[in-house]
Amino acid sequence: MIEIEQIIKPFHELTPDQLYSILQLRSEVFVMEQHCVYQDMDNKDQQSMHLMLYSAHKLVAYSRLLPPGLYYSEASFGRIITSKSIRKEGVGKVLVKEAIENIYQLFGKQAIRIGAQYYLFNFYASFGFKKAGDIYLEDGIEHIEMVKD
């Protein structure tokens, strides 16, 4: 496992370099790799917490944590990404574990609802998430709502 440094901040405390790195990684993974043409900046970033994982001073994984009521009635996390350079190193598991723990610390221990890419269903199920709806298409990719009680 590579050495990871975690930083979590609200939007207004992000440095310009941190914000640039976040948007660059989101574009690299969602737009370039997954060929999704979509509006990434959706006015939820400003009210979210931003969980960044760094290795050797480079952003390698990221998630935004959304308070209850911003997207779902429950707390949520999204924009889950790991850099292609560190995949298969276990960093994705660290990211989801930290996202869950930080949501509990920030918003209290409560249900968490996510809109997961369907091919990652078993990955999220390994953290206790359960199916909470039918498969749907979002930006041309199959998704499914999942909830962790």
Protein Blocks (a to p, Z undefined) as FASTA:
>chain_A
ZZdddddddfklpcfklmmmmmmmmmmmmmmmnopacdfbgolmmmpccddddeehiafb
dcddddehklmmbdcdehiacdfklgonlmmmmmmmmmmmmmmmmnopadddddddfklm
mmmmmnopacfbdcddeehiacdddddZZ
